[in-house]
Each structure stands twice: as structure tokens, then as C-alpha cells.
Amino acid sequence: MDDTRLAVWRVVTATAVLTVGAVLGWVLPLNLVMAFGLLVLLRICWLEDNIKNDLDGTSDLPANHLDGLRMRQRMAWHVLGLWPDPNRRTATPGLVASAMRGQIQAWSALLLVILAVTVGTAAGQTAVLTLVAVAVILRLAFRQADNLIRTLAHLDAGQPLSKDRLIPTHKWAYSTRAPRDDTRF
């Protein structure tokens, strides 16, 4: 598949995530939206924990990730008849962590769009305040969708994300703290 078609599919994937979020936010009642949001937040935290504690700074995949990879390959073979290409590069911790970062970005975009639609339909405040809140939340969702497109481009090329994109840190969050020494852990 040429690069143009891959780029189109990346955009279609990000748009589908945003569309599903909008439909779920519109259709689901508020209590189900909150329960779904809690489950999505738990999934995001679990993926972040796996990236930071299991895959960051390792040269080999941990056994639990290898077992999951083999199970997915067997399932793809049994259900879809797809056997992995022997010429394909094996999964590295960087690629697995990049795929997990893409999942985080997709789940975050989905959750933010659901939140924006829920705020837009359920807010009883003034129209201007509601529109501003929805616009800010949608901006965050579109940023996550844009990051998802970039992550998919890296994964399609077989390259892991850079360290600053894989484990993003926000300078403003640490601006008043003393410098940290992460090498002691």
C-alpha cells in the first residue's frame, strides 16, 4: 500500500474514533457515560503504567507482553487465517510502547468527545459558557486525534516514537519544583 493510502486510512481511523465518541455521547444516558468514562480512565492509567514501568528503558519485551503478542498472533491465525510475515521485524519494547501510546491517544480522544457532547447536551448554564467549555474540550480531543495520526504514521513505518512523545512531560507542571534526578530510581 502506498503512503498516500496509508495517510488516508490514518485520518479515517482518527475520524472514526471522534465520530464514535460523538455518537456514544449523544445516545447513552448520563449514568452510562460516567461508567464508561471511568472504565476508559482505568484503561488509560493501566496503559500508562505499562509504558512507564514495563517497557521504558528495556531492551527485551517482558514475558507478559510476549505471551500476549503470541496469543494475538494465534487468534489472528485461527479466526482470520492471517499468519505473521516471517520477514517482518519482531516487536521491540519501543514499538509495543508506541502502540500502547496510540491506544491511549485513541481512548483519550474518544473520552473527550463524549465529554464534549455530554456537556453540550446536559449543561444548563448559559449558552456562551457551554460553547466555550465544549470548544475547549473539543480542541483537546482534536489534539489527541492529531497525535494518534502521528503515532500511526510511526507505527506504519516500523519506527518507535521518540522518548518525549512516548512519555510526555509538561514543563509547566514542573516549573516550580526543584530539578529532579530520575537516575536514582
C-alpha positions as CSV (number, residue, x, y, z in Angstrom):
1,M,0.0,0.0,0.0
2,D,1.4,3.4,-0.9
3,D,2.0,6.2,1.6
4,T,-1.0,8.3,0.4
5,R,-3.5,5.5,1.0
6,L,-1.9,4.8,4.4
7,A,-2.2,8.5,5.3
8,V,-5.9,8.5,4.3
9,W,-6.5,5.5,6.5
10,R,-4.8,7.1,9.4
11,V,-7.1,10.1,9.1
12,V,-10.2,7.9,8.7
13,T,-9.2,6.0,11.8
14,A,-8.9,9.2,13.9
15,T,-12.2,10.5,12.4
16,A,-13.9,7.2,13.3
17,V,-12.7,7.5,16.9
18,L,-14.1,11.0,17.1
19,T,-17.4,10.0,15.4
20,V,-17.9,7.0,17.7
21,G,-17.3,9.3,20.7
22,A,-19.9,11.8,19.5
23,V,-22.5,9.1,18.8
24,L,-21.9,7.5,22.2
25,G,-22.1,10.8,24.0
26,W,-25.4,11.6,22.2
27,V,-27.1,8.2,22.6
28,L,-26.0,7.0,26.0
29,P,-27.7,8.2,29.2
30,L,-25.6,10.2,31.6
31,N,-25.0,7.4,34.1
32,L,-23.7,5.0,31.4
33,V,-21.5,7.8,30.1
34,M,-20.0,8.2,33.5
35,A,-19.5,4.4,34.0
36,F,-17.9,4.1,30.5
37,G,-15.7,7.1,31.3
38,L,-14.5,5.5,34.5
39,L,-13.6,2.3,32.6
40,V,-11.8,4.3,29.9
41,L,-9.8,6.2,32.5
42,L,-8.8,2.9,34.2
43,R,-7.7,1.6,30.8
44,I,-5.6,4.7,30.1
45,C,-3.9,4.5,33.5
46,W,-3.2,0.8,33.0
47,L,-1.6,1.5,29.6
48,E,0.4,4.5,31.0
49,D,1.7,2.2,33.8
50,N,2.7,-0.5,31.4
51,I,4.7,2.0,29.2
52,K,6.5,3.6,32.1
53,N,7.1,0.6,34.4
54,D,7.4,-2.3,32.0
55,L,8.7,-1.0,28.6
56,D,10.6,2.2,29.3
57,G,14.4,1.6,29.2
58,T,14.3,-2.1,28.4
59,S,15.9,-3.9,25.5
60,D,13.7,-7.0,25.5
61,L,10.0,-7.4,25.9
62,P,8.9,-8.7,29.3
63,A,7.4,-12.2,29.3
64,N,3.8,-10.9,29.9
65,H,4.0,-8.8,26.8
66,L,5.5,-11.7,24.7
67,D,2.7,-14.0,25.8
68,G,0.0,-11.5,24.8
69,L,1.7,-11.0,21.5
70,R,1.8,-14.7,20.8
71,M,-1.8,-15.1,21.8
72,R,-2.9,-12.3,19.5
73,Q,-0.9,-13.9,16.6
74,R,-2.6,-17.3,17.3
75,M,-6.0,-15.7,17.4
76,A,-5.4,-13.9,14.1
77,W,-4.4,-17.2,12.5
78,H,-7.3,-19.2,13.9
79,V,-10.0,-16.6,13.3
80,L,-8.8,-14.6,10.3
81,G,-6.3,-17.0,8.7
82,L,-3.5,-14.4,9.0
83,W,-0.1,-15.7,9.8
84,P,2.6,-13.2,10.6
85,D,5.1,-12.4,7.9
86,P,8.4,-14.0,8.6
87,N,10.3,-11.1,7.0
88,R,8.6,-8.6,9.4
89,R,10.6,-7.2,12.2
90,T,9.9,-8.6,15.6
91,A,8.2,-6.4,18.1
92,T,10.6,-4.3,20.2
93,P,9.7,-2.6,23.5
94,G,9.7,0.8,21.7
95,L,7.2,-0.4,19.1
96,V,4.9,-2.0,21.7
97,A,5.1,1.1,23.9
98,S,4.3,3.2,20.8
99,A,1.3,1.1,20.0
100,M,0.1,1.5,23.6
101,R,0.6,5.3,23.3
102,G,-1.6,5.2,20.2
103,Q,-4.3,3.3,22.2
104,I,-4.0,6.0,24.9
105,Q,-4.5,8.7,22.4
106,A,-7.5,7.0,20.8
107,W,-9.2,6.3,24.2
108,S,-8.4,9.9,25.3
109,A,-9.9,11.4,22.1
110,L,-13.0,9.2,22.4
111,L,-13.5,10.1,26.1
112,L,-13.0,13.8,25.4
113,V,-15.5,13.9,22.6
114,I,-18.0,12.0,24.7
115,L,-17.5,14.6,27.4
116,A,-17.9,17.5,25.0
117,V,-21.2,16.1,23.7
118,T,-22.4,15.4,27.2
119,V,-21.5,18.9,28.4
120,G,-23.2,20.4,25.3
121,T,-26.4,18.5,25.7
122,A,-26.7,18.3,29.5
123,A,-25.3,21.7,30.6
124,G,-27.9,24.0,32.0
125,Q,-25.6,27.0,32.0
126,T,-25.6,30.0,29.7
127,A,-25.1,29.2,26.0
128,V,-21.8,31.1,25.9
129,L,-20.3,29.3,28.8
130,T,-21.4,25.9,27.4
131,L,-20.0,26.8,24.0
132,V,-16.7,27.8,25.4
133,A,-16.4,24.6,27.5
134,V,-17.4,22.4,24.5
135,A,-14.9,24.3,22.3
136,V,-12.0,23.8,24.8
137,I,-12.8,20.1,25.3
138,L,-13.1,19.5,21.5
139,R,-9.8,21.2,21.0
140,L,-8.2,18.7,23.4
141,A,-9.9,15.9,21.6
142,F,-8.7,17.0,18.2
143,R,-5.2,17.4,19.5
144,Q,-5.3,13.7,20.7
145,A,-6.7,12.7,17.3
146,D,-3.8,14.5,15.6
147,N,-1.3,12.8,17.9
148,L,-2.9,9.5,17.0
149,I,-2.4,10.1,13.3
150,R,1.3,10.8,14.0
151,T,1.7,7.7,16.1
152,L,0.0,5.6,13.4
153,A,2.5,7.0,10.9
154,H,5.4,6.0,13.1
155,L,3.9,2.5,13.6
156,D,3.3,2.1,9.8
157,A,6.9,3.0,9.2
158,G,8.1,0.5,11.8
159,Q,9.7,3.2,14.0
160,P,9.0,3.7,17.7
161,L,8.0,7.1,19.0
162,S,10.7,9.4,20.4
163,K,11.2,9.5,24.2
164,D,9.5,12.9,24.5
165,R,6.4,11.7,22.5
166,L,6.3,8.3,24.2
167,I,6.3,9.6,27.8
168,P,5.2,13.2,27.5
169,T,6.1,15.6,30.3
170,H,4.6,19.0,30.7
171,K,7.1,21.7,31.6
172,W,4.5,23.9,33.3
173,A,3.8,21.1,35.8
174,Y,7.3,21.0,37.0
175,S,8.1,24.7,36.7
176,T,8.1,25.5,40.4
177,R,9.8,22.3,41.6
178,A,13.5,21.8,42.2
179,P,15.3,19.8,39.4
180,R,14.6,16.1,39.5
181,D,17.1,13.4,39.3
182,D,15.4,10.4,37.7
183,T,18.5,8.3,37.7
184,R,18.2,7.3,41.3
185,F,15.2,5.1,40.8
